Structures are given as structure tokens and as C-alpha cells.
């Protein structure tokens, strides 16, 4: 058996040396490593056949190899090596739990005959890796015969996520009308305050009227963000040079007036392919994240906007990174920054990044963030290029 593995190992080596480019080459390297490890582990069976008290392990090794090869060969996106190792760790823990449960039940009812631990471990592993495919097949079968019972395969632990999704959809449906009803009186209040201020000669009363106008503007901004979040986004995509969009955004930032001690730097990759996006919406995303970064640097710092070309197994894309050297965010806050109405600001609405995330998705992209408290934050925007 292990000779067969060594034969396959040699064939894979010849394939790698011959014609496997890029991602395919990496896939074959991973599979080669797995075959080599499996061959070494399976060779240990010789001690069992020589009469030593050593359990056979080749079946377990082959089951692990099968699962590993399925991940590497069949997965549309080649996982990182650490991701494969984490998957393997999770499967190992679940398999050991299933094996322990089996022996615990045998202990309760009495063992009929001796059972090799590795055989039970192999059987448990095969059952664990077969669960998801079997569940998918069963779901399709049951949905065919019982099309109205769509939630019978939903986990009870997923109800919270479904509830949050429904709450968000309900908010989107109900937000527009109340927002209009709030905005109209706000306009009247601001207009009346401005008229009274122009006619008022008392400096104290003028200050109070200034407060009315400023707070009306602030509430109008809140309502505007609320409506922007609630309304569906109509995307008008065209082919754009993303560097040009960033240059316009940086110009707006500088015209707006940078606080003392803050500088804006750009590192734009030349010759980037054009992206099919809504230019105004993408400029809004860049400005929102950039202004957030500037606010996170009250003692000064550097805001750096960089563009790169991305070539990966997920396809070609253009990348934008926006980094600040501010106070950063705690891990708990970082997990929630894209949720509606979550904010760490004293006077914030918490919709800006939610809107940015929605715009990115509507423009065939994505946003993610990293942050280190005391060192700053960085936002990564990925804009996928059209395929084909």
C-alpha cells in the first residue's frame, strides 16, 4: 500500500517539475508533502505485522490524506497552509471527541470484543468528514419533496444571526418615511434660526441661535446617514482609474483643512488596470475611511493611502489600503465596526462604515480592517476585476 503512495509521490514530482504553474504548482507541492507524510506514517505498520504491540495506522493516514487532497484539489480557492492546519486541528478535536464518546458508551454497556483504538479513530474521522456532504445531499432531497420546509436543516444556534438579518431588513424598509418627516422640520428650524440670527443684535442671543443652526445641521447629517443606509444603492459603474479617484479624494481632504500635525501621503501603483465601479461611491468610501483615520489621530500622525495590484487564486483585483498612525481599536471594537449603529465616537451615528461596506459589495469588492491599540489602524479595500 505504501509503495503505491511512493509511486504517486514520484508522479507528482514529475508533474511539478514539468508543467505546473503558479497556484497549481503550490497545490501539487502541498499534495506531495501530504503523500510523503502518509507514506512515512503507513510504513510504521511493519511493526504491527512483525508482531510488536503496535496498532495499524495506515488506514487512519489514508483517510487523512483523502481529506487533505480533497481540500487542496477540489477547493476553488487554495487555502493558506495555516488555514489547512487549523482545519485539521478542528477535525482532530471533533474526531477525538467522537472516539471518546464511542468508548464511553462501550464502557457503559460492556465491551463485546477488543477493538483497535486506531480503527475506531479512523471510523470516527470518516464519519466526521462525511457529515457535511451527506447533509447537503439530504437537504436537496428533503427540499425537493418538502419545498416549504426550508429551515429544517438550520442550526438552532443560527437563529440569532437570522434575527439580526431580519432586524436590519426591517430597518431598511421602515427608515425612509420617518427620516423624511424629521428632515423637513429640521430645515424649517434651521431657516428660522438663520433669519432670527441676522436680525438679532444681542450677542448672547446670537450665540444661542448659532447653537440652534449647528445642532440642526448635525441632526440633518444624522438623518442623511440614516437614509443613505436604508435606501438601496443604484450603482452606475464605469471603467475608472482608481488612482485618479484617490487623487480627487486626497484633494478634497486637503482642501477641507488638515488638523495640525497630520500629513497625508500616497503611494499609488503605476499602470493599474481600470476597475468597473461607481466612481462617486468609491470616492465616498475613501473619504469616509480617511476622515475616520484623521479623527483617530488627535495628536497628529500620518495617513497613508496605497494602491496595489492583486493576483491570487481568487482572481485579479485592485487593492487600496488606508493606514493611520492613531490610537487604534480594541479587538472587541474591531469585530463590530461594520455593524449598523456601532460607534466608538462620542457624537457618532455608527453608519459610516456600514455604508462603506455596502458600497464595496455593490461594486464587486470587499473591505476588511486590522488595528493595533496605540499603533493605528489599516483598512483594506479589494475591487475585483471583471472575469473573462
LUMPA-322692 format. One record per residue (C-alpha): x, y, z. Coordinates in nm, 3 decimals, m for minus. Layout:
<fimis>
x:y:z
X:Y:Z
...
</fimis>
This chain:
<fimis>
x:y:z
0.000:0.000:0.000
0.269:0.245:0.095
0.458:0.151:m0.223
0.156:0.280:m0.414
0.182:0.608:m0.225
0.552:0.636:m0.314
0.466:0.575:m0.680
0.209:0.855:m0.670
0.468:1.072:m0.497
0.708:1.024:m0.786
0.438:1.103:m1.040
0.355:1.425:m0.858
0.720:1.525:m0.853
0.742:1.477:m1.230
0.426:1.684:m1.279
0.561:1.968:m1.064
0.894:1.976:m1.244
0.725:1.960:m1.582
0.435:2.191:m1.627
0.250:2.302:m1.314
0.248:2.686:m1.295
0.153:2.924:m1.014
m0.130:2.811:m0.789
m0.140:2.462:m0.945
0.225:2.417:m0.861
0.157:2.512:m0.499
m0.135:2.267:m0.486
0.088:1.987:m0.608
0.361:2.077:m0.358
0.105:2.050:m0.076
m0.022:1.715:m0.206
0.336:1.588:m0.242
0.410:1.679:0.118
0.091:1.504:0.231
0.175:1.189:0.034
0.525:1.182:0.180
0.397:1.213:0.536
0.131:0.946:0.471
0.393:0.708:0.329
0.615:0.750:0.634
0.326:0.701:0.878
0.194:0.397:0.685
0.539:0.240:0.688
0.500:0.211:1.068
0.253:m0.076:1.008
0.553:m0.302:0.955
0.597:m0.313:1.334
0.241:m0.445:1.368
0.300:m0.720:1.111
0.630:m0.815:1.277
0.438:m0.898:1.595
0.505:m0.587:1.802
0.224:m0.439:2.011
0.184:m0.150:1.769
m0.163:m0.069:1.629
m0.208:m0.037:1.249
m0.219:0.329:1.145
m0.219:0.315:0.766
m0.599:0.333:0.738
m0.608:0.646:0.952
m0.324:0.800:0.748
m0.503:0.726:0.420
m0.829:0.876:0.547
m0.640:1.192:0.645
m0.468:1.201:0.306
m0.803:1.167:0.127
m0.948:1.461:0.315
m0.635:1.672:0.261
m0.629:1.601:m0.114
m0.999:1.690:m0.144
m0.932:2.028:0.020
m0.628:2.103:m0.195
m0.757:1.979:m0.532
m1.131:2.049:m0.518
m1.138:2.375:m0.322
m1.195:2.669:m0.565
m0.962:2.887:m0.358
m0.633:2.738:m0.245
m0.633:2.770:0.135
m0.329:2.904:0.314
m0.117:2.637:0.484
m0.202:2.770:0.831
m0.572:2.756:0.741
m0.536:2.389:0.644
m0.357:2.320:0.972
m0.634:2.491:1.170
m0.897:2.288:0.982
m0.701:1.974:1.063
m0.682:2.071:1.430
m1.058:2.125:1.448
m1.125:1.791:1.276
m0.883:1.618:1.511
m1.059:1.755:1.818
m1.403:1.655:1.684
m1.275:1.310:1.587
m1.120:1.251:1.929
m1.445:1.361:2.092
m1.643:1.114:1.878
m1.394:0.836:1.955
m1.404:0.911:2.327
m1.785:0.907:2.316
m1.780:0.567:2.144
m1.552:0.411:2.407
m1.750:0.576:2.686
m2.070:0.411:2.557
m1.888:0.076:2.526
m1.777:0.115:2.885
m2.135:0.174:2.998
m2.275:m0.133:2.825
m1.970:m0.359:2.835
m1.724:m0.437:2.556
m1.818:m0.738:2.345
m1.471:m0.788:2.196
m1.142:m0.596:2.183
m1.143:m0.305:1.939
m0.835:m0.136:1.799
m0.827:0.229:1.901
m0.697:0.335:1.558
m0.983:0.153:1.381
m1.240:0.342:1.587
m1.045:0.664:1.531
m1.047:0.605:1.154
m1.419:0.529:1.150
m1.493:0.842:1.356
m1.280:1.055:1.122
m1.459:0.925:0.812
m1.799:0.992:0.972
m1.693:1.346:1.067
m1.565:1.441:0.719
m1.870:1.277:0.555
m2.122:1.473:0.762
m2.126:1.794:0.556
m2.158:1.628:0.210
m2.427:1.393:0.345
m2.611:1.691:0.498
m2.604:1.878:0.164
m2.745:1.574:m0.021
m3.018:1.524:0.240
m3.108:1.893:0.226
m3.155:1.878:m0.152
m3.365:1.562:m0.125
m3.590:1.698:0.150
m3.625:2.038:m0.018
m3.740:1.860:m0.333
m4.014:1.666:m0.154
m4.093:1.932:0.110
m4.018:2.270:m0.058
m4.197:2.471:0.213
m3.987:2.329:0.499
m3.673:2.531:0.421
m3.550:2.572:0.780
m3.546:2.208:0.890
m3.168:2.191:0.842
m3.097:2.525:1.009
m2.899:2.508:1.330
m3.077:2.638:1.637
m2.758:2.832:1.708
m2.801:3.025:1.384
m3.129:3.185:1.491
m2.952:3.487:1.640
m2.786:3.564:1.308
m3.115:3.526:1.122
m3.280:3.758:1.374
m3.011:4.023:1.323
m3.054:3.995:0.945
m3.432:4.036:0.971
m3.391:4.336:1.202
m3.159:4.500:0.951
m3.402:4.438:0.664
m3.692:4.575:0.869
m3.489:4.885:0.950
m3.420:4.943:0.581
m3.790:4.915:0.497
m3.915:5.146:0.774
m3.641:5.408:0.784
m3.719:5.625:0.482
m4.057:5.773:0.578
m3.967:5.876:0.939
m3.637:6.021:0.813
m3.823:6.248:0.570
m4.063:6.356:0.845
m3.765:6.452:1.064
m3.568:6.626:0.791
m3.846:6.864:0.683
m3.899:7.026:1.029
m3.522:7.044:1.071
m3.497:7.256:0.758
m3.762:7.490:0.893
m3.589:7.516:1.233
m3.254:7.595:1.070
m3.406:7.853:0.836
m3.589:8.026:1.120
m3.270:8.030:1.330
m3.071:8.187:1.048
m3.334:8.461:0.994
m3.354:8.541:1.363
m2.975:8.547:1.393
m2.944:8.804:1.112
m3.197:9.029:1.288
m3.076:8.978:1.643
m2.846:9.243:1.790
m2.784:9.080:2.128
m2.454:8.881:2.117
m2.580:8.628:2.376
m2.892:8.555:2.172
m2.682:8.527:1.858
m2.473:8.255:2.026
m2.788:8.063:2.118
m2.915:8.093:1.762
m2.576:7.969:1.636
m2.621:7.661:1.854
m2.966:7.600:1.703
m2.827:7.621:1.348
m2.526:7.398:1.426
m2.735:7.132:1.600
m2.989:7.139:1.316
m2.702:7.074:1.073
m2.576:6.789:1.292
m2.918:6.626:1.312
m2.962:6.670:0.939
m2.632:6.487:0.889
m2.756:6.205:1.115
m3.079:6.177:0.916
m2.883:6.181:0.588
m2.666:5.889:0.702
m2.975:5.705:0.820
m3.140:5.746:0.479
m2.821:5.652:0.295
m2.805:5.330:0.493
m3.171:5.249:0.443
m3.207:5.320:0.073
m3.094:5.071:m0.192
m2.784:5.184:m0.380
m2.821:5.234:m0.753
m2.475:5.165:m0.894
m2.369:5.338:m1.217
m2.045:5.157:m1.293
m1.790:5.269:m1.548
m1.428:5.187:m1.611
m1.218:5.404:m1.379
m0.853:5.453:m1.297
m0.867:5.404:m0.919
m0.556:5.620:m0.876
m0.747:5.911:m1.029
m1.035:5.862:m0.784
m0.790:5.858:m0.492
m0.615:6.174:m0.612
m0.950:6.357:m0.622
m1.036:6.230:m0.272
m0.697:6.344:m0.136
m0.754:6.686:m0.292
m1.088:6.710:m0.109
m0.919:6.610:0.219
m0.652:6.877:0.183
m0.899:7.147:0.081
m1.112:7.062:0.387
m0.818:7.163:0.605
m0.596:6.914:0.782
m0.556:6.943:1.160
m0.214:7.049:1.280
0.046:6.774:1.284
m0.131:6.549:1.032
0.010:6.467:0.689
m0.142:6.271:0.402
0.084:6.053:0.189
0.004:5.846:m0.119
0.183:5.551:m0.277
m0.007:5.477:m0.597
0.097:5.180:m0.807
0.151:5.289:m1.170
m0.020:5.106:m1.452
m0.308:4.958:m1.254
m0.587:4.804:m1.463
m0.910:5.000:m1.473
m1.188:4.886:m1.242
m1.559:4.872:m1.321
m1.708:5.076:m1.034
m1.924:5.376:m0.949
m1.660:5.647:m0.916
m1.856:5.881:m0.684
m1.947:5.599:m0.449
m1.587:5.477:m0.426
m1.470:5.833:m0.357
m1.726:5.845:m0.074
m1.581:5.523:0.073
m1.224:5.654:0.059
m1.322:5.990:0.212
m1.520:5.828:0.492
m1.238:5.595:0.595
m0.977:5.869:0.554
m1.166:6.118:0.772
m1.216:5.846:1.034
m0.841:5.791:1.031
m0.773:6.163:1.071
m1.012:6.178:1.369
m0.823:5.885:1.524
m0.502:6.096:1.529
m0.584:6.388:1.764
m0.213:6.430:1.848
m0.101:6.423:1.486
0.024:6.147:1.261
0.037:6.020:0.904
m0.246:5.898:0.683
m0.111:5.677:0.404
m0.319:5.569:0.104
m0.162:5.299:m0.110
m0.277:5.105:m0.416
m0.156:4.765:m0.534
m0.231:4.506:m0.797
m0.352:4.174:m0.656
m0.305:3.842:m0.834
m0.433:3.542:m0.640
m0.635:3.223:m0.679
m0.947:3.435:m0.622
m0.873:3.628:m0.939
m0.716:3.960:m1.027
m0.809:4.269:m0.828
m0.701:4.619:m0.737
m0.620:4.679:m0.371
m0.645:5.001:m0.171
m0.505:5.035:0.179
m0.573:5.334:0.406
m0.350:5.340:0.713
m0.340:5.580:1.005
m0.099:5.604:1.296
m0.366:5.687:1.553
m0.489:5.531:1.873
m0.611:5.209:1.710
m0.904:4.995:1.819
m0.955:4.719:2.072
m1.016:4.368:1.936
m1.379:4.372:2.057
m1.447:4.702:1.877
m1.276:4.581:1.558
m1.521:4.289:1.534
m1.819:4.527:1.537
m1.710:4.829:1.333
m1.911:4.729:1.024
m2.232:4.669:1.222
m2.501:4.939:1.185
m2.513:5.194:1.470
m2.193:5.071:1.634
m1.956:5.359:1.708
m1.670:5.443:1.941
m1.717:5.818:1.891
m1.890:6.034:2.149
m2.102:6.201:1.881
m2.128:5.940:1.610
m2.414:5.758:1.443
m2.226:5.439:1.357
m2.346:5.407:0.998
m2.046:5.534:0.801
m1.854:5.207:0.779
m2.174:5.005:0.729
m2.246:5.224:0.426
m1.888:5.182:0.303
m1.915:4.804:0.329
m2.241:4.802:0.135
m2.096:5.024:m0.137
m1.791:4.797:m0.167
m2.010:4.487:m0.206
m2.228:4.659:m0.465
m1.913:4.743:m0.662
m1.787:4.383:m0.662
m1.546:4.440:m0.377
m1.491:4.395:m0.006
m1.346:4.576:0.297
m1.160:4.441:0.596
m0.967:4.608:0.875
m0.679:4.546:1.113
m0.585:4.751:1.415
m0.334:4.757:1.699
m0.422:4.970:2.003
m0.176:5.255:2.033
m0.028:5.200:1.685
m0.309:5.266:1.441
m0.550:5.101:1.200
m0.544:4.994:0.839
m0.841:4.933:0.608
m0.802:4.710:0.303
m1.037:4.757:0.008
m1.038:4.492:m0.263
m1.201:4.568:m0.601
m1.227:4.260:m0.820
m1.159:4.292:m1.192
m1.416:4.163:m1.443
m1.355:3.797:m1.528
m1.316:3.683:m1.881
</fimis>
